[in-house]
Amino acid sequence: MLPQAPSLLRPDRHPERARAARDKVLDRMAGRWTARAIADARQEPVIAQPVREPLLAPLFAERLRRLQPHAARIESTLDAAMQQMVEQLLASRLGILPPRVSMAALVMDNETLEVRAYAGSADFTDTERFAHVDMVQAVRSPGSALKPFLYGLALDEGLIHSESLLADVPQSFAGYQPGNFQASFSGPAGVSEALQRSLNVPAVEVLERLGPQRFVALLRRGGLRLELPPGATANLSVILGGAAVSLEGLVGAYSALARAGVSGRPRYFADSPLVESRMLSEGAAFIIRDVLESGGPVARLVDGGIGSRRGIAWKTGTSFGFRDAWAVGVSDRHTVGVWVGRPDGTPNPGFFGANIAAPLLVDIFSVIDDSPPAARVPPPGVGSARICWPLGTRSEGTPAALCHQQRTAWILNDTAPPTFPDRLRTGSARRIDYRDSATGRRVRPGCSVGDMRAVEMARWPAALEAWLDPALRARALPPPWTVGCSAGDGSNAGDGLQIVGLSNGETIRRAGNGPPARLRLEARGGEQELIWLLNGRQVGRVPARQALTLSFAEPGSFQITVMDQTGQHDRVEISVR
């Protein structure tokens, strides 16, 4: 029975009319219903409750409809319960996000490659957040999210092991001068530390050795669709976000870390073909996953240790200008990807992968993957070895005098590649010096001294010498030349560049409550550009023979370092009172 003008009887707008109409219908039921049933029905309240159609994975459903426009029924791979949990987690974070910021998440089963949860936007009903833009498919800059593949491919190419010595210092690569996210540098860094802390300069150093065009070609061969700017060729910026990928592409690529190095294309239908590609060797995938799973102090601060406890290896990325925040991780069962940002590409200052995307990733793993990880053993070809710095070779067979520091490294195919050749000076990292036995100073062969002895030394990369602690510097750097008996080749690194007007251990005193102390920093003997650092943080780049002025608003102890483009350096430690 269809009433006339039904809108006039809507219980949410006209409750009394609706009640009267309801009672009129009940009166007509006399003789069909019992009097008791009619009386009970009259006692029921008239409730205004709109009927809501279920709205689960709307962007995913629309995508499938476009893929199968004529299908009367479409069966996907989604897990409805998991989808609901993921959508609830995204909804719970809307309150902490600024307007117009959206989120996306993708969960894939590692064994079948079937997608179990798909959230293309934060809230499908919120047009202010670009609700209808599917950020699972959108192509964006990944920031540092490609670094695990760089180090994995470098392992496969025989360039590095997990503790190869890299230089996290200001460097110029054919004019390209990358910096770190925190604008500071830490000096010597192993591959594991560089990946866990997402250090930029070491990554560029490795990419320079591998070659950016080869890197991109290997990624594409491994199944990752990587887009470069129109007309551009791959360059060193690729590893820091100078290319573009989609969230579903990253999820497929990262699955290689849990699938013995084989990546897979996410499947949305149970009958979709299985598309797989070899991204890394099984050994390289094991090593990279182990490094990421261990996490380091920064990761443990973000995930509360869940990564190492549950066998979750994850990495973040932040694109230039804080436009995109990423977090992608793998467990034994699932690969999960998260993106946070504005779909229109507007920057979000202060939004980066570790503080905005990683917590959501951790929460998703917490609700979908509570099973303990299976015990993993290194696959064939992966071994452990003690490694010496600065040479990078096995400690076994390396003379103790040449092994300044030891580390335990994962090596692949029983190969321990040495430290990269020095970018700033020629010659072997192992060198023979001649010393005056009486004074201990260096002499050149053929120099007239009473007694001369040969000493073999291991040289640290020139760019790192300024970063060595005093005890290691004393061991690593050669002694001064004997007067009148030098090689004349400038090989005594550090002597040619000196900070002037400031002594080591000097105390600078401020005038009471006056303005901050100001220091004019000058150096002599440097070449080309000088780089000044304060407690490891770069504070300026100036041409050689040009001064730099620093202000010290707070008291404390400070280390001032100057370097030039050839690796010459000097440093002093001062106090400001």
QUIJOWO-V636311 format. One record per residue. RES is the residue in one small letter. SS is DSSP state (a for helix, b for strand, c for the rest). PSI is psi as a letter, one per 20 degrees, with the letter a starting at -180 (none if undefined). OMEGA is omega in whole degrees, 0 to 359 (none if undefined). Layout:
# QUIJOWO-V636311
RES;SS;PSI;OMEGA / RES;SS;PSI;OMEGA
This chain:
# QUIJOWO-V636311
m;c;p;181 / l;c;o;180 / p;c;q;174 / q;c;q;180 / a;c;m;184 / p;a;h;180 / s;a;h;179 / l;a;i;182 / l;a;j;180 / r;c;p;183 / p;c;h;179 / d;c;h;181 / r;c;h;184 / h;c;m;185 / p;a;h;182 / e;a;g;177 / r;a;g;180 / a;a;g;179 / r;a;g;181 / a;a;g;179 / a;a;h;179 / r;a;g;181 / d;a;h;179 / k;a;g;178 / v;a;g;179 / l;a;h;178 / d;a;h;181 / r;a;i;180 / m;c;i;179 / a;b;p;183 / g;c;h;176 / r;c;h;175 / w;b;r;174 / t;c;q;178 / a;a;h;180 / r;a;g;180 / a;a;g;179 / i;a;g;180 / a;a;g;179 / d;a;h;180 / a;a;h;179 / r;a;h;181 / q;a;i;180 / e;c;p;178 / p;c;q;174 / v;c;o;187 / i;c;p;176 / a;c;n;182 / q;c;o;182 / p;c;q;178 / v;c;p;180 / r;c;p;175 / e;c;q;178 / p;c;p;182 / l;c;n;183 / l;c;p;179 / a;c;l;186 / p;a;g;180 / l;a;h;176 / f;a;g;179 / a;a;g;179 / e;a;h;178 / r;a;g;180 / l;a;h;179 / r;a;h;178 / r;a;h;180 / l;a;h;180 / q;c;m;188 / p;c;h;184 / h;c;j;182 / a;c;p;176 / a;c;h;180 / r;c;p;181 / i;c;p;177 / e;c;p;182 / s;c;r;179 / t;c;i;185 / l;c;q;170 / d;c;o;188 / a;a;g;181 / a;a;g;179 / m;a;g;178 / q;a;g;181 / q;a;g;179 / m;a;g;180 / v;a;g;179 / e;a;h;178 / q;a;h;178 / l;a;g;177 / l;a;g;181 / a;a;h;181 / s;a;i;181 / r;a;i;182 / l;a;h;184 / g;a;h;181 / i;a;i;182 / l;c;q;175 / p;c;r;176 / p;c;q;175 / r;c;j;176 / v;c;p;181 / s;b;r;178 / m;b;q;174 / a;b;q;179 / a;b;q;180 / l;b;p;178 / v;b;p;182 / m;b;p;175 / d;b;p;185 / n;c;h;183 / e;c;g;186 / t;c;i;186 / l;c;j;180 / e;b;p;179 / v;b;p;182 / r;b;h;177 / a;b;q;187 / y;b;o;176 / a;b;o;184 / g;c;i;178 / s;c;r;185 / a;c;g;183 / d;c;o;185 / f;c;i;182 / t;c;i;185 / d;c;n;182 / t;a;h;179 / e;a;h;179 / r;a;k;178 / f;c;l;190 / a;c;h;187 / h;c;j;177 / v;c;o;183 / d;c;o;184 / m;c;i;170 / v;c;h;181 / q;c;i;185 / a;c;q;181 / v;b;o;185 / r;b;r;177 / s;c;p;183 / p;c;j;184 / g;c;c;183 / s;c;j;188 / a;c;i;179 / l;c;i;185 / k;a;h;178 / p;a;h;181 / f;a;h;176 / l;a;g;182 / y;a;h;177 / g;a;g;179 / l;a;h;177 / a;a;h;173 / l;a;g;181 / d;a;h;180 / e;c;i;180 / g;c;k;182 / l;c;h;188 / i;c;r;161 / h;c;a;188 / s;c;i;179 / e;c;k;175 / s;c;q;182 / l;b;p;177 / l;b;r;185 / a;b;o;174 / d;b;m;182 / v;c;r;176 / p;c;p;179 / q;c;q;176 / s;c;p;180 / f;b;n;182 / a;c;l;178 / g;c;i;178 / y;b;p;186 / q;c;n;181 / p;c;q;174 / g;c;r;178 / n;c;r;183 / f;c;h;182 / q;c;j;178 / a;c;k;177 / s;b;r;182 / f;c;q;185 / s;c;j;177 / g;b;c;181 / p;b;p;179 / a;b;p;173 / g;b;r;180 / v;a;g;181 / s;a;g;179 / e;a;g;181 / a;a;h;179 / l;a;g;181 / q;a;h;180 / r;c;i;179 / s;c;l;179 / l;c;p;187 / n;a;g;186 / v;a;g;176 / p;a;h;179 / a;a;g;178 / v;a;h;178 / e;a;g;179 / v;a;g;180 / l;a;h;177 / e;a;h;180 / r;a;g;180 / l;a;h;183 / g;c;p;184 / p;a;h;180 / q;a;h;176 / r;a;h;179 / f;a;g;180 / v;a;g;180 / a;a;g;180 / l;a;h;177 / l;a;g;180 / r;a;h;176 / r;a;h;180 / g;c;j;173 / g;c;i;181 / l;c;p;176 / r;c;o;184 / l;c;p;183 / e;b;p;176 / l;c;q;176 / p;c;q;182 / p;c;p;178 / g;c;i;184 / a;c;q;171 / t;c;q;183 / a;c;p;176 / n;c;a;187 / l;a;h;181 / s;a;i;181 / v;a;h;185 / i;a;i;180 / l;a;j;176 / g;c;j;182 / g;c;k;174 / a;c;a;184 / a;b;q;179 / v;b;r;174 / s;b;r;178 / l;a;g;180 / e;a;h;176 / g;a;g;178 / l;a;g;179 / v;a;g;178 / g;a;g;181 / a;a;g;182 / y;a;h;179 / s;a;h;179 / a;a;h;181 / l;a;h;179 / a;a;j;185 / r;c;k;175 / a;c;k;176 / g;c;i;182 / v;b;o;178 / s;b;r;180 / g;b;q;177 / r;c;p;179 / p;c;p;181 / r;b;p;182 / y;c;i;176 / f;c;q;181 / a;c;h;181 / d;c;j;176 / s;c;q;179 / p;c;q;178 / l;c;o;182 / v;c;o;183 / e;b;q;178 / s;b;q;177 / r;b;o;179 / m;c;g;181 / l;c;r;170 / s;c;r;178 / e;a;h;180 / g;a;g;179 / a;a;h;178 / a;a;g;178 / f;a;g;183 / i;a;g;181 / i;a;g;178 / r;a;g;180 / d;a;g;179 / v;a;g;181 / l;a;h;180 / e;a;h;177 / s;a;h;167 / g;c;g;187 / g;a;r;186 / p;a;h;181 / v;a;g;180 / a;a;g;180 / r;a;h;177 / l;a;h;182 / v;a;g;188 / d;a;j;178 / g;c;j;180 / g;c;j;182 / i;a;h;181 / g;a;g;182 / s;a;h;181 / r;a;h;185 / r;a;j;178 / g;c;k;180 / i;c;p;177 / a;b;p;184 / w;b;q;181 / k;b;q;178 / t;b;r;175 / g;b;q;177 / t;b;p;182 / s;c;r;182 / f;a;p;178 / g;a;j;179 / f;a;k;181 / r;c;h;184 / d;b;p;175 / a;b;p;185 / w;b;q;166 / a;b;p;180 / v;b;p;181 / g;b;r;179 / v;b;q;167 / s;c;a;177 / d;c;h;189 / r;c;h;190 / h;b;q;165 / t;b;p;184 / v;b;p;176 / g;b;q;180 / v;b;p;173 / w;b;p;176 / v;b;p;178 / g;b;a;176 / r;c;p;181 / p;c;h;180 / d;c;j;176 / g;c;j;178 / t;c;p;180 / p;c;q;175 / n;c;n;183 / p;c;p;180 / g;c;i;177 / f;c;o;174 / f;c;r;190 / g;a;g;186 / a;a;h;185 / n;a;i;184 / i;a;h;181 / a;a;g;183 / a;a;g;178 / p;a;h;177 / l;a;g;177 / l;a;g;180 / v;a;g;179 / d;a;h;179 / i;a;g;178 / f;a;h;182 / s;a;h;183 / v;a;i;183 / i;a;i;192 / d;c;m;183 / d;c;j;180 / s;c;q;179 / p;c;q;181 / p;c;q;175 / a;c;q;177 / a;c;p;180 / r;c;p;176 / v;c;q;180 / p;c;p;178 / p;c;r;176 / p;c;p;179 / g;c;i;180 / v;b;p;179 / g;b;r;180 / s;b;q;181 / a;b;q;173 / r;b;p;187 / i;b;q;178 / c;b;p;167 / w;b;q;12 / p;c;i;188 / l;c;h;180 / g;c;j;183 / t;c;r;179 / r;b;q;177 / s;c;h;176 / e;c;o;181 / g;c;i;177 / t;c;p;178 / p;c;q;183 / a;a;h;181 / a;a;h;181 / l;a;i;182 / c;c;n;186 / h;c;h;177 / q;b;q;177 / q;b;q;177 / r;b;q;175 / t;b;p;186 / a;b;q;164 / w;b;p;176 / i;b;q;184 / l;b;p;177 / n;c;k;176 / d;c;k;183 / t;b;p;176 / a;c;n;182 / p;c;q;178 / p;c;r;176 / t;c;q;180 / f;c;q;174 / p;c;q;182 / d;c;p;180 / r;c;i;189 / l;c;i;179 / r;c;q;181 / t;c;r;178 / g;c;r;182 / s;c;q;175 / a;c;i;173 / r;b;p;183 / r;b;q;177 / i;b;p;173 / d;b;q;175 / y;b;p;185 / r;b;q;170 / d;b;o;184 / s;c;h;182 / a;c;g;186 / t;c;i;184 / g;c;i;181 / r;c;q;180 / r;b;q;174 / v;b;q;175 / r;c;q;179 / p;c;p;179 / g;c;i;180 / c;c;q;183 / s;c;n;174 / v;c;r;184 / g;c;g;182 / d;c;p;184 / m;b;p;177 / r;b;q;179 / a;b;p;180 / v;b;p;176 / e;b;p;182 / m;b;q;172 / a;b;p;182 / r;c;p;170 / w;c;q;173 / p;c;p;185 / a;a;h;182 / a;a;i;183 / l;a;i;187 / e;a;h;180 / a;a;i;186 / w;a;i;181 / l;c;q;178 / d;c;r;188 / p;a;g;182 / a;a;g;180 / l;a;h;177 / r;a;g;181 / a;a;h;180 / r;a;h;189 / a;a;h;185 / l;c;q;181 / p;c;q;178 / p;c;r;179 / p;c;r;177 / w;b;q;169 / t;c;p;183 / v;c;p;179 / g;c;j;184 / c;c;k;183 / s;c;r;180 / a;c;h;180 / g;c;k;182 / d;c;j;178 / g;c;k;186 / s;c;i;177 / n;c;m;187 / a;c;p;178 / g;c;h;181 / d;c;h;187 / g;c;i;182 / l;c;p;184 / q;b;p;171 / i;b;p;182 / v;b;q;177 / g;c;j;182 / l;c;p;184 / s;c;q;177 / n;c;p;181 / g;c;j;182 / e;c;q;178 / t;b;p;178 / i;b;p;183 / r;c;p;177 / r;c;q;181 / a;c;n;176 / g;c;c;178 / n;c;k;183 / g;c;a;182 / p;c;r;179 / p;c;q;176 / a;b;p;180 / r;b;p;179 / l;b;p;173 / r;b;o;183 / l;b;p;179 / e;b;q;177 / a;b;q;176 / r;b;q;175 / g;c;i;181 / g;c;r;179 / e;c;p;177 / q;c;c;186 / e;b;q;175 / l;b;p;177 / i;b;p;179 / w;b;p;179 / l;b;q;177 / l;b;o;183 / n;c;l;177 / g;c;i;181 / r;b;p;180 / q;b;p;181 / v;b;i;178 / g;b;q;172 / r;b;p;181 / v;b;q;175 / p;b;q;177 / a;c;q;181 / r;c;j;173 / q;c;p;183 / a;c;q;176 / l;b;p;180 / t;b;p;178 / l;b;q;175 / s;b;q;179 / f;b;n;183 / a;c;h;183 / e;c;q;175 / p;c;r;179 / g;b;a;177 / s;b;p;186 / f;b;q;174 / q;b;p;180 / i;b;p;182 / t;b;q;173 / v;b;p;179 / m;b;q;171 / d;b;a;187 / q;c;i;180 / t;c;j;180 / g;c;i;174 / q;c;q;185 / h;b;r;171 / d;b;q;177 / r;b;q;176 / v;b;q;175 / e;b;p;183 / i;b;r;174 / s;b;q;175 / v;b;p;182 / r;c;none;none
